[in-house]
Amino acid sequence: MNTVHVCDCCGLCCQQLLVEANALDILREPRIASTRPLGRHDPAMILDACWILAGPGRPCPFLSPEHRCRIYPTRPDLCVNFATGSTQCRKLREQHGLPALEAHPATDDVLGEILAALM
């Protein structure tokens, strides 16, 4: 049986991890280009043809004060692939003194996929 973790919108992933956008992400979400993330014209802010949107101490410009993503439906693939409750998520929460996320059992793979998409 799989487990699903519900995100509590702590925002740590958007504030403490390297968040980057590649060319396809920018085509899908043009607001990335218009925000000039971390001074996008600075060659130091381009890593492997990706624009760095955020990093430790520099929150993502699309993170709202309520720790919600302002571009959630079109967020970069890196963000889509970040799993709530993953090892990286758990380590961030522990480092910042937050409790572990509650795990909910998923009765089957289809339900798990639906719950994960909703969370």
N, CA, C and O atoms as a Tinker XYZ file with bonds, in Angstrom:
   476  protein
     1  N      0.839000   -1.176000    0.000000    73     2
     2  CA     0.000000    0.000000    0.000000    64     1     3
     3  C      0.890000    1.248000    0.000000    63     2     4     5
     4  O      1.850000    1.333000    0.766000    81     3
     5  N      0.570000    2.196000   -0.849000    73     3     6
     6  CA     1.310000    3.454000   -0.933000    64     5     7
     7  C      0.830000    4.429000    0.129000    63     6     8     9
     8  O     -0.247000    4.268000    0.702000    81     7
     9  N      1.647000    5.442000    0.379000    73     7    10
    10  CA     1.221000    6.517000    1.272000    64     9    11
    11  C      1.264000    7.833000    0.512000    63    10    12    13
    12  O      2.041000    8.007000   -0.427000    81    11
    13  N      0.422000    8.739000    0.935000    73    11    14
    14  CA     0.348000   10.069000    0.350000    64    13    15
    15  C      0.557000   11.065000    1.474000    63    14    16    17
    16  O     -0.048000   10.942000    2.539000    81    15
    17  N      1.412000   12.052000    1.243000    73    15    18
    18  CA     1.640000   13.105000    2.225000    64    17    19
    19  C      0.943000   14.372000    1.749000    63    18    20    21
    20  O      1.022000   14.735000    0.575000    81    19
    21  N      0.266000   15.031000    2.667000    73    19    22
    22  CA    -0.440000   16.265000    2.338000    64    21    23
    23  C      0.476000   17.442000    2.647000    63    22    24    25
    24  O      0.954000   17.584000    3.773000    81    23
    25  N      0.718000   18.279000    1.654000    73    23    26
    26  CA     1.564000   19.457000    1.816000    64    25    27
    27  C      0.859000   20.468000    2.724000    63    26    28    29
    28  O     -0.329000   20.743000    2.556000    81    27
    29  N      1.593000   21.007000    3.674000    73    27    30
    30  CA     1.009000   22.020000    4.562000    64    29    31
    31  C      1.439000   23.434000    4.168000    63    30    32    33
    32  O      1.244000   24.382000    4.929000    81    31
    33  N      2.019000   23.568000    2.985000    73    31    34
    34  CA     2.424000   24.873000    2.432000    64    33    35
    35  C      3.404000   25.610000    3.332000    63    34    36    37
    36  O      3.242000   26.804000    3.583000    81    35
    37  N      4.422000   24.903000    3.821000    73    35    38
    38  CA     5.446000   25.564000    4.634000    64    37    39
    39  C      6.298000   26.491000    3.771000    63    38    40    41
    40  O      6.852000   27.468000    4.275000    81    39
    41  N      6.408000   26.192000    2.474000    73    39    42
    42  CA     7.152000   27.031000    1.550000    64    41    43
    43  C      8.650000   26.813000    1.540000    63    42    44    45
    44  O      9.362000   27.504000    0.811000    81    43
    45  N      9.144000   25.885000    2.319000    73    43    46
    46  CA    10.592000   25.685000    2.395000    64    45    47
    47  C     11.201000   25.269000    1.063000    63    46    48    49
    48  O     12.304000   25.698000    0.726000    81    47
    49  N     10.497000   24.446000    0.310000    73    47    50
    50  CA    11.036000   23.993000   -0.979000    64    49    51
    51  C     11.235000   25.180000   -1.931000    63    50    52    53
    52  O     12.146000   25.167000   -2.758000    81    51
    53  N     10.394000   26.189000   -1.815000    73    51    54
    54  CA    10.462000   27.371000   -2.679000    64    53    55
    55  C     11.385000   28.457000   -2.131000    63    54    56    57
    56  O     11.650000   29.453000   -2.804000    81    55
    57  N     11.869000   28.261000   -0.911000    73    55    58
    58  CA    12.728000   29.257000   -0.283000    64    57    59
    59  C     14.153000   28.772000   -0.046000    63    58    60    61
    60  O     15.081000   29.578000    0.025000    81    59
    61  N     14.328000   27.464000    0.076000    73    59    62
    62  CA    15.627000   26.928000    0.477000    64    61    63
    63  C     16.310000   26.058000   -0.570000    63    62    64    65
    64  O     17.506000   25.788000   -0.463000    81    63
    65  N     15.571000   25.619000   -1.573000    73    63    66
    66  CA    16.156000   24.758000   -2.602000    64    65    67
    67  C     16.441000   25.557000   -3.868000    63    66    68    69
    68  O     15.845000   26.607000   -4.107000    81    67
    69  N     17.349000   25.047000   -4.660000    73    67    70
    70  CA    17.620000   25.637000   -5.961000    64    69    71
    71  C     16.413000   25.364000   -6.851000    63    70    72    73
    72  O     16.050000   24.211000   -7.084000    81    71
    73  N     15.800000   26.428000   -7.341000    73    71    74
    74  CA    14.647000   26.307000   -8.237000    64    73    75
    75  C     15.071000   26.891000   -9.568000    63    74    76    77
    76  O     15.457000   28.057000   -9.645000    81    75
    77  N     15.003000   26.095000  -10.606000    73    75    78
    78  CA    15.431000   26.555000  -11.918000    64    77    79
    79  C     14.357000   26.287000  -12.956000    63    78    80    81
    80  O     13.501000   25.420000  -12.784000    81    79
    81  N     14.421000   27.049000  -14.033000    73    79    82
    82  CA    13.471000   26.902000  -15.136000    64    81    83
    83  C     14.257000   26.769000  -16.431000    63    82    84    85
    84  O     15.185000   27.535000  -16.692000    81    83
    85  N     13.874000   25.791000  -17.236000    73    83    86
    86  CA    14.533000   25.619000  -18.524000    64    85    87
    87  C     13.704000   26.305000  -19.622000    63    86    88    89
    88  O     12.671000   26.911000  -19.337000    81    87
    89  N     14.153000   26.209000  -20.848000    73    87    90
    90  CA    13.485000   26.902000  -21.955000    64    89    91
    91  C     12.035000   26.450000  -22.124000    63    90    92    93
    92  O     11.167000   27.277000  -22.402000    81    91
    93  N     11.757000   25.162000  -21.963000    73    91    94
    94  CA    10.376000   24.691000  -22.094000    64    93    95
    95  C      9.487000   25.246000  -20.985000    63    94    96    97
    96  O      8.326000   25.585000  -21.216000    81    95
    97  N     10.046000   25.334000  -19.780000    73    95    98
    98  CA     9.287000   25.922000  -18.671000    64    97    99
    99  C      8.919000   27.374000  -18.988000    63    98   100   101
   100  O      7.810000   27.821000  -18.698000    81    99
   101  N      9.849000   28.086000  -19.575000    73    99   102
   102  CA     9.633000   29.501000  -19.885000    64   101   103
   103  C      8.636000   29.660000  -21.033000    63   102   104   105
   104  O      7.849000   30.607000  -21.040000    81   103
   105  N      8.662000   28.755000  -21.991000    73   103   106
   106  CA     7.658000   28.797000  -23.059000    64   105   107
   107  C      6.259000   28.525000  -22.504000    63   106   108   109
   108  O      5.284000   29.142000  -22.932000    81   107
   109  N      6.170000   27.601000  -21.550000    73   107   110
   110  CA     4.888000   27.262000  -20.948000    64   109   111
   111  C      4.398000   28.375000  -20.021000    63   110   112   113
   112  O      3.195000   28.615000  -19.917000    81   111
   113  N      5.328000   29.051000  -19.350000    73   111   114
   114  CA     4.963000   30.098000  -18.394000    64   113   115
   115  C      5.785000   31.362000  -18.675000    63   114   116   117
   116  O      6.852000   31.548000  -18.089000    81   115
   117  N      5.293000   32.231000  -19.568000    73   115   118
   118  CA     6.044000   33.432000  -19.963000    64   117   119
   119  C      6.335000   34.396000  -18.821000    63   118   120   121
   120  O      7.261000   35.201000  -18.923000    81   119
   121  N      5.566000   34.335000  -17.736000    73   119   122
   122  CA     5.843000   35.240000  -16.607000    64   121   123
   123  C      7.216000   34.988000  -15.997000    63   122   124   125
   124  O      7.771000   35.868000  -15.339000    81   123
   125  N      7.762000   33.808000  -16.207000    73   123   126
   126  CA     9.112000   33.531000  -15.698000    64   125   127
   127  C     10.103000   34.486000  -16.354000    63   126   128   129
   128  O     10.964000   35.049000  -15.678000    81   127
   129  N      9.986000   34.669000  -17.655000    73   127   130
   130  CA    10.903000   35.567000  -18.370000    64   129   131
   131  C     10.700000   37.016000  -17.955000    63   130   132   133
   132  O     11.666000   37.774000  -17.866000    81   131
   133  N      9.470000   37.407000  -17.703000    73   131   134
   134  CA     9.209000   38.812000  -17.395000    64   133   135
   135  C      9.574000   39.210000  -15.965000    63   134   136   137
   136  O      9.637000   40.402000  -15.663000    81   135
   137  N      9.816000   38.243000  -15.083000    73   135   138
   138  CA    10.167000   38.578000  -13.697000    64   137   139
   139  C     11.647000   38.868000  -13.527000    63   138   140   141
   140  O     12.070000   39.383000  -12.492000    81   139
   141  N     12.427000   38.541000  -14.532000    73   139   142
   142  CA    13.885000   38.675000  -14.439000    64   141   143
   143  C     14.416000   37.992000  -13.176000    63   142   144   145
   144  O     15.016000   38.641000  -12.318000    81   143
   145  N     14.193000   36.684000  -13.068000    73   143   146
   146  CA    14.585000   35.972000  -11.855000    64   145   147
   147  C     16.063000   36.116000  -11.542000    63   146   148   149
   148  O     16.927000   35.832000  -12.372000    81   147
   149  N     16.328000   36.558000  -10.341000    73   147   150
   150  CA    17.695000   36.733000   -9.841000    64   149   151
   151  C     18.607000   37.412000  -10.863000    63   150   152   153
   152  O     19.766000   37.021000  -11.006000    81   151
   153  N     18.112000   38.404000  -11.561000    73   151   154
   154  CA    18.929000   39.122000  -12.526000    64   153   155
   155  C     19.298000   38.253000  -13.697000    63   154   156   157
   156  O     20.476000   37.973000  -13.921000    81   155
   157  N     18.314000   37.827000  -14.441000    73   155   158
   158  CA    18.520000   36.816000  -15.487000    64   157   159
   159  C     19.550000   37.188000  -16.536000    63   158   160   161
   160  O     20.014000   36.314000  -17.269000    81   159
   161  N     19.924000   38.459000  -16.631000    73   159   162
   162  CA    20.937000   38.827000  -17.612000    64   161   163
   163  C     22.351000   38.591000  -17.087000    63   162   164   165
   164  O     23.327000   38.760000  -17.819000    81   163
   165  N     22.455000   38.206000  -15.836000    73   163   166
   166  CA    23.742000   37.896000  -15.235000    64   165   167
   167  C     24.099000   36.452000  -15.593000    63   166   168   169
   168  O     23.384000   35.532000  -15.197000    81   167
   169  N     25.193000   36.233000  -16.337000    73   167   170
   170  CA    25.555000   34.861000  -16.728000    64   169   171
   171  C     25.715000   33.918000  -15.540000    63   170   172   173
   172  O     25.562000   32.707000  -15.693000    81   171
   173  N     26.017000   34.449000  -14.368000    73   171   174
   174  CA    26.162000   33.590000  -13.191000    64   173   175
   175  C     24.824000   33.005000  -12.759000    63   174   176   177
   176  O     24.789000   32.042000  -11.993000    81   175
   177  N     23.722000   33.575000  -13.242000    73   175   178
   178  CA    22.404000   33.087000  -12.864000    64   177   179
   179  C     21.855000   32.085000  -13.876000    63   178   180   181
   180  O     20.706000   31.659000  -13.762000    81   179
   181  N     22.655000   31.711000  -14.852000    73   179   182
   182  CA    22.255000   30.703000  -15.826000    64   181   183
   183  C     23.149000   29.488000  -15.614000    63   182   184   185
   184  O     24.373000   29.570000  -15.722000    81   183
   185  N     22.517000   28.367000  -15.313000    73   183   186
   186  CA    23.240000   27.144000  -15.006000    64   185   187
   187  C     22.730000   26.049000  -15.936000    63   186   188   189
   188  O     21.549000   25.706000  -15.897000    81   187
   189  N     23.606000   25.499000  -16.768000    73   187   190
   190  CA    23.201000   24.445000  -17.709000    64   189   191
   191  C     21.969000   24.842000  -18.510000    63   190   192   193
   192  O     21.036000   24.051000  -18.642000    81   191
   193  N     21.956000   26.063000  -19.046000    73   191   194
   194  CA    20.866000   26.591000  -19.873000    64   193   195
   195  C     19.551000   26.714000  -19.103000    63   194   196   197
   196  O     18.478000   26.708000  -19.707000    81   195
   197  N     19.626000   26.822000  -17.796000    73   195   198
   198  CA    18.436000   27.033000  -16.973000    64   197   199
   199  C     18.583000   28.339000  -16.204000    63   198   200   201
   200  O     19.673000   28.687000  -15.749000    81   199
   201  N     17.489000   29.045000  -16.069000    73   199   202
   202  CA    17.488000   30.250000  -15.236000    64   201   203
   203  C     17.237000   29.835000  -13.805000    63   202   204   205
   204  O     16.348000   29.028000  -13.535000    81   203
   205  N     18.005000   30.375000  -12.895000    73   203   206
   206  CA    17.814000   30.089000  -11.474000    64   205   207
   207  C     16.761000   31.053000  -10.945000    63   206   208   209
   208  O     16.942000   32.270000  -10.975000    81   207
   209  N     15.668000   30.494000  -10.466000    73   207   210
   210  CA    14.577000   31.304000   -9.916000    64   209   211
   211  C     14.750000   31.561000   -8.428000    63   210   212   213
   212  O     14.354000   32.614000   -7.928000    81   211
   213  N     15.335000   30.613000   -7.722000    73   211   214
   214  CA    15.453000   30.723000   -6.271000    64   213   215
   215  C     16.588000   29.852000   -5.776000    63   214   216   217
   216  O     17.092000   28.977000   -6.480000    81   215
   217  N     16.965000   30.116000   -4.562000    73   215   218
   218  CA    17.999000   29.333000   -3.905000    64   217   219
   219  C     17.970000   29.647000   -2.426000    63   218   220   221
   220  O     17.165000   30.468000   -1.986000    81   219
   221  N     18.828000   29.015000   -1.650000    73   219   222
   222  CA    18.819000   29.261000   -0.205000    64   221   223
   223  C     18.884000   30.759000    0.106000    63   222   224   225
   224  O     19.805000   31.459000   -0.314000    81   223
   225  N     17.893000   31.226000    0.845000    73   223   226
   226  CA    17.845000   32.632000    1.222000    64   225   227
   227  C     17.273000   33.559000    0.167000    63   226   228   229
   228  O     17.130000   34.756000    0.415000    81   227
   229  N     16.945000   33.039000   -0.997000    73   227   230
   230  CA    16.344000   33.830000   -2.072000    64   229   231
   231  C     15.100000   33.106000   -2.547000    63   230   232   233
   232  O     15.182000   32.252000   -3.430000    81   231
   233  N     13.943000   33.432000   -1.973000    73   231   234
   234  CA    12.715000   32.705000   -2.316000    64   233   235
   235  C     12.308000   32.892000   -3.771000    63   234   236   237
   236  O     12.655000   33.883000   -4.414000    81   235
   237  N     11.580000   31.935000   -4.259000    73   235   238
   238  CA    11.051000   32.003000   -5.618000    64   237   239
   239  C     10.173000   33.253000   -5.744000    63   238   240   241
   240  O      9.369000   33.527000   -4.853000    81   239
   241  N     10.314000   34.006000   -6.823000    73   239   242
   242  CA     9.504000   35.213000   -6.994000    64   241   243
   243  C      8.018000   34.926000   -7.165000    63   242   244   245
   244  O      7.202000   35.846000   -7.095000    81   243
   245  N      7.656000   33.675000   -7.387000    73   243   246
   246  CA     6.253000   33.308000   -7.563000    64   245   247
   247  C      5.621000   32.742000   -6.298000    63   246   248   249
   248  O      4.480000   32.279000   -6.327000    81   247
   249  N      6.347000   32.776000   -5.198000    73   247   250
   250  CA     5.825000   32.312000   -3.920000    64   249   251
   251  C      5.060000   33.456000   -3.259000    63   250   252   253
   252  O      5.609000   34.533000   -3.026000    81   251
   253  N      3.792000   33.208000   -2.964000    73   251   254
   254  CA     2.964000   34.242000   -2.344000    64   253   255
   255  C      3.276000   34.344000   -0.847000    63   254   256   257
   256  O      3.907000   33.443000   -0.293000    81   255
   257  N      2.846000   35.422000   -0.184000    73   255   258
   258  CA     3.050000   35.538000    1.265000    64   257   259
   259  C      2.394000   34.390000    2.051000    63   258   260   261
   260  O      2.797000   34.088000    3.174000    81   259
   261  N      1.388000   33.762000    1.450000    73   259   262
   262  CA     0.706000   32.621000    2.091000    64   261   263
   263  C      1.404000   31.300000    1.769000    63   262   264   265
   264  O      0.884000   30.228000    2.080000    81   263
   265  N      2.584000   31.378000    1.144000    73   263   266
   266  CA     3.373000   30.215000    0.736000    64   265   267
   267  C      2.650000   29.365000   -0.297000    63   266   268   269
   268  O      2.730000   28.137000   -0.261000    81   267
   269  N      1.966000   29.995000   -1.191000    73   267   270
   270  CA     1.291000   29.326000   -2.312000    64   269   271
   271  C      1.984000   29.750000   -3.602000    63   270   272   273
   272  O      2.465000   30.877000   -3.718000    81   271
   273  N      2.030000   28.848000   -4.557000    73   271   274
   274  CA     2.653000   29.134000   -5.850000    64   273   275
   275  C      1.685000   29.924000   -6.723000    63   274   276   277
   276  O      0.553000   29.499000   -6.956000    81   275
   277  N      2.141000   31.077000   -7.202000    73   275   278
   278  CA     1.297000   31.919000   -8.047000    64   277   279
   279  C      1.191000   31.386000   -9.477000    63   278   280   281
   280  O      0.323000   31.816000  -10.237000    81   279
   281  N      2.064000   30.462000   -9.840000    73   279   282
   282  CA     2.027000   29.893000  -11.192000    64   281   283
   283  C      1.861000   28.370000  -11.123000    63   282   284   285
   284  O      2.349000   27.653000  -11.997000    81   283
   285  N      1.191000   27.888000  -10.114000    73   283   286
   286  CA     1.085000   26.451000   -9.860000    64   285   287
   287  C      0.723000   25.624000  -11.095000    63   286   288   289
   288  O      1.390000   24.620000  -11.344000    81   287
   289  N     -0.296000   25.987000  -11.882000    73   287   290
   290  CA    -0.647000   25.145000  -13.038000    64   289   291
   291  C      0.459000   25.071000  -14.108000    63   290   292   293
   292  O      0.525000   24.104000  -14.866000    81   291
   293  N      1.309000   26.076000  -14.164000    73   291   294
   294  CA     2.350000   26.114000  -15.197000    64   293   295
   295  C      3.745000   26.207000  -14.586000    63   294   296   297
   296  O      4.675000   26.676000  -15.243000    81   295
   297  N      3.901000   25.771000  -13.349000    73   295   298
   298  CA     5.191000   25.848000  -12.659000    64   297   299
   299  C      6.234000   24.999000  -13.383000    63   298   300   301
   300  O      5.881000   24.098000  -14.144000    81   299
   301  N      7.518000   25.282000  -13.149000    73   299   302
   302  CA     8.581000   24.513000  -13.808000    64   301   303
   303  C      8.513000   23.019000  -13.496000    63   302   304   305
   304  O      8.018000   22.606000  -12.447000    81   303
   305  N      9.019000   22.227000  -14.429000    73   303   306
   306  CA     9.026000   20.770000  -14.258000    64   305   307
   307  C      9.730000   20.349000  -12.969000    63   306   308   309
   308  O      9.313000   19.389000  -12.321000    81   307
   309  N     10.786000   21.055000  -12.598000    73   307   310
   310  CA    11.499000   20.743000  -11.369000    64   309   311
   311  C     10.542000   20.792000  -10.182000    63   310   312   313
   312  O     10.606000   19.938000   -9.298000    81   311
   313  N      9.663000   21.775000  -10.158000    73   311   314
   314  CA     8.687000   21.917000   -9.074000    64   313   315
   315  C      7.612000   20.830000   -9.153000    63   314   316   317
   316  O      7.188000   20.287000   -8.133000    81   315
   317  N      7.187000   20.525000  -10.361000    73   315   318
   318  CA     6.185000   19.463000  -10.545000    64   317   319
   319  C      6.721000   18.148000   -9.981000    63   318   320   321
   320  O      5.982000   17.383000   -9.362000    81   319
   321  N      7.991000   17.897000  -10.197000    73   319   322
   322  CA     8.583000   16.621000   -9.791000    64   321   323
   323  C      8.995000   16.566000   -8.326000    63   322   324   325
   324  O      9.372000   15.501000   -7.837000    81   323
   325  N      8.934000   17.685000   -7.617000    73   323   326
   326  CA     9.273000   17.673000   -6.195000    64   325   327
   327  C      8.138000   17.000000   -5.435000    63   326   328   329
   328  O      6.990000   17.436000   -5.515000    81   327
   329  N      8.452000   15.949000   -4.706000    73   327   330
   330  CA     7.416000   15.161000   -4.024000    64   329   331
   331  C      7.263000   15.579000   -2.567000    63   330   332   333
   332  O      8.225000   15.594000   -1.800000    81   331
   333  N      6.038000   15.914000   -2.211000    73   331   334
   334  CA     5.708000   16.192000   -0.817000    64   333   335
   335  C      5.985000   14.941000   -0.002000    63   334   336   337
   336  O      5.542000   13.851000   -0.362000    81   335
   337  N      6.713000   15.092000    1.088000    73   335   338
   338  CA     7.034000   13.947000    1.937000    64   337   339
   339  C      8.259000   13.176000    1.488000    63   338   340   341
   340  O      8.606000   12.161000    2.092000    81   339
   341  N      8.925000   13.644000    0.432000    73   339   342
   342  CA    10.140000   12.972000   -0.048000    64   341   343
   343  C     11.269000   13.144000    0.973000    63   342   344   345
   344  O     11.132000   13.904000    1.931000    81   343
   345  N     12.356000   12.454000    0.770000    73   343   346
   346  CA    13.510000   12.582000    1.659000    64   345   347
   347  C     13.969000   14.028000    1.736000    63   346   348   349
   348  O     14.276000   14.525000    2.819000    81   347
   349  N     14.017000   14.704000    0.602000    73   347   350
   350  CA    14.439000   16.108000    0.569000    64   349   351
   351  C     13.461000   16.979000    1.362000    63   350   352   353
   352  O     13.885000   17.857000    2.113000    81   351
   353  N     12.196000   16.748000    1.204000    73   351   354
   354  CA    11.159000   17.472000    1.939000    64   353   355
   355  C     11.313000   17.231000    3.446000    63   354   356   357
   356  O     11.283000   18.171000    4.240000    81   355
   357  N     11.473000   15.984000    3.821000    73   355   358
   358  CA    11.608000   15.641000    5.247000    64   357   359
   359  C     12.844000   16.284000    5.861000    63   358   360   361
   360  O     12.791000   16.776000    6.988000    81   359
   361  N     13.961000   16.286000    5.129000    73   359   362
   362  CA    15.196000   16.894000    5.637000    64   361   363
   363  C     15.032000   18.402000    5.830000    63   362   364   365
   364  O     15.464000   18.947000    6.845000    81   363
   365  N     14.419000   19.068000    4.875000    73   363   366
   366  CA    14.179000   20.509000    5.002000    64   365   367
   367  C     13.335000   20.809000    6.236000    63   366   368   369
   368  O     13.659000   21.704000    7.016000    81   367
   369  N     12.269000   20.067000    6.406000    73   367   370
   370  CA    11.367000   20.295000    7.544000    64   369   371
   371  C     12.109000   20.065000    8.855000    63   370   372   373
   372  O     11.941000   20.832000    9.803000    81   371
   373  N     12.917000   19.030000    8.918000    73   371   374
   374  CA    13.675000   18.736000   10.131000    64   373   375
   375  C     14.682000   19.850000   10.423000    63   374   376   377
   376  O     14.809000   20.292000   11.564000    81   375
   377  N     15.394000   20.301000    9.393000    73   375   378
   378  CA    16.390000   21.367000    9.564000    64   377   379
   379  C     15.768000   22.663000   10.068000    63   378   380   381
   380  O     16.437000   23.444000   10.744000    81   379
   381  N     14.522000   22.898000    9.755000    73   379   382
   382  CA    13.850000   24.137000   10.134000    64   381   383
   383  C     12.865000   23.953000   11.284000    63   382   384   385
   384  O     12.026000   24.815000   11.544000    81   383
   385  N     12.979000   22.819000   11.963000    73   383   386
   386  CA    12.197000   22.588000   13.174000    64   385   387
   387  C     10.714000   22.343000   12.956000    63   386   388   389
   388  O      9.910000   22.558000   13.862000    81   387
   389  N     10.348000   21.897000   11.767000    73   387   390
   390  CA     8.938000   21.601000   11.498000    64   389   391
   391  C      8.667000   20.112000   11.701000    63   390   392   393
   392  O      9.544000   19.283000   11.458000    81   391
   393  N      7.477000   19.776000   12.138000    73   391   394
   394  CA     7.146000   18.358000   12.328000    64   393   395
   395  C      7.015000   17.638000   10.983000    63   394   396   397
   396  O      6.811000   18.253000    9.937000    81   395
   397  N      7.139000   16.330000   11.054000    73   395   398
   398  CA     6.960000   15.515000    9.848000    64   397   399
   399  C      5.524000   15.645000    9.354000    63   398   400   401
   400  O      4.596000   15.849000   10.137000    81   399
   401  N      5.363000   15.524000    8.043000    73   399   402
   402  CA     4.024000   15.564000    7.457000    64   401   403
   403  C      3.291000   14.262000    7.762000    63   402   404   405
   404  O      3.900000   13.196000    7.855000    81   403
   405  N      2.007000   14.366000    7.911000    73   403   406
   406  CA     1.190000   13.190000    8.183000    64   405   407
   407  C      1.070000   12.348000    6.913000    63   406   408   409
   408  O      0.805000   12.870000    5.830000    81   407
   409  N      1.266000   11.058000    7.062000    73   407   410
   410  CA     1.144000   10.129000    5.943000    64   409   411
   411  C     -0.257000    9.521000    5.949000    63   410   412   413
   412  O     -0.751000    9.080000    6.986000    81   411
   413  N     -0.872000    9.505000    4.799000    73   411   414
   414  CA    -2.198000    8.918000    4.639000    64   413   415
   415  C     -2.075000    7.701000    3.729000    63   414   416   417
   416  O     -1.451000    7.790000    2.672000    81   415
   417  N     -2.651000    6.574000    4.113000    73   415   418
   418  CA    -2.575000    5.400000    3.248000    64   417   419
   419  C     -3.414000    5.596000    1.984000    63   418   420   421
   420  O     -4.524000    6.124000    2.038000    81   419
   421  N     -2.879000    5.174000    0.880000    73   419   422
   422  CA    -3.621000    5.184000   -0.387000    64   421   423
   423  C     -4.046000    3.750000   -0.652000    63   422   424   425
   424  O     -3.213000    2.844000   -0.633000    81   423
   425  N     -5.311000    3.537000   -0.894000    73   423   426
   426  CA    -5.821000    2.172000   -1.019000    64   425   427
   427  C     -5.365000    1.481000   -2.297000    63   426   428   429
   428  O     -5.233000    0.258000   -2.326000    81   427
   429  N     -5.127000    2.241000   -3.338000    73   427   430
   430  CA    -4.585000    1.645000   -4.557000    64   429   431
   431  C     -3.846000    2.733000   -5.336000    63   430   432   433
   432  O     -3.889000    3.909000   -4.975000    81   431
   433  N     -3.179000    2.327000   -6.393000    73   431   434
   434  CA    -2.361000    3.269000   -7.150000    64   433   435
   435  C     -3.174000    4.400000   -7.769000    63   434   436   437
   436  O     -2.705000    5.538000   -7.808000    81   435
   437  N     -4.378000    4.116000   -8.251000    73   435   438
   438  CA    -5.193000    5.148000   -8.875000    64   437   439
   439  C     -5.605000    6.198000   -7.832000    63   438   440   441
   440  O     -5.501000    7.399000   -8.083000    81   439
   441  N     -6.067000    5.748000   -6.679000    73   439   442
   442  CA    -6.427000    6.674000   -5.614000    64   441   443
   443  C     -5.216000    7.494000   -5.172000    63   442   444   445
   444  O     -5.323000    8.696000   -4.928000    81   443
   445  N     -4.080000    6.837000   -5.075000    73   443   446
   446  CA    -2.844000    7.533000   -4.698000    64   445   447
   447  C     -2.491000    8.624000   -5.695000    63   446   448   449
   448  O     -2.082000    9.715000   -5.299000    81   447
   449  N     -2.645000    8.340000   -6.987000    73   447   450
   450  CA    -2.368000    9.353000   -8.011000    64   449   451
   451  C     -3.342000   10.525000   -7.913000    63   450   452   453
   452  O     -2.944000   11.682000   -8.048000    81   451
   453  N     -4.610000   10.222000   -7.679000    73   451   454
   454  CA    -5.612000   11.282000   -7.557000    64   453   455
   455  C     -5.339000   12.146000   -6.342000    63   454   456   457
   456  O     -5.364000   13.374000   -6.425000    81   455
   457  N     -5.077000   11.498000   -5.204000    73   455   458
   458  CA    -4.794000   12.254000   -3.980000    64   457   459
   459  C     -3.528000   13.090000   -4.122000    63   458   460   461
   460  O     -3.489000   14.235000   -3.671000    81   459
   461  N     -2.507000   12.536000   -4.736000    73   459   462
   462  CA    -1.261000   13.275000   -4.925000    64   461   463
   463  C     -1.487000   14.492000   -5.818000    63   462   464   465
   464  O     -0.913000   15.553000   -5.570000    81   463
   465  N     -2.306000   14.355000   -6.842000    73   463   466
   466  CA    -2.588000   15.478000   -7.744000    64   465   467
   467  C     -3.381000   16.569000   -7.035000    63   466   468   469
   468  O     -3.198000   17.755000   -7.311000    81   467
   469  N     -4.252000   16.171000   -6.130000    73   467   470
   470  CA    -5.055000   17.148000   -5.395000    64   469   471
   471  C     -4.254000   17.862000   -4.329000    63   470   472   473
   472  O     -4.567000   19.004000   -3.990000    81   471
   473  N     -3.242000   17.232000   -3.798000    73   471   474
   474  CA    -2.471000   17.810000   -2.709000    64   473   475
   475  C     -1.438000   18.689000   -3.311000    63   474   476
   476  O     -0.650000   19.299000   -2.588000    81   475
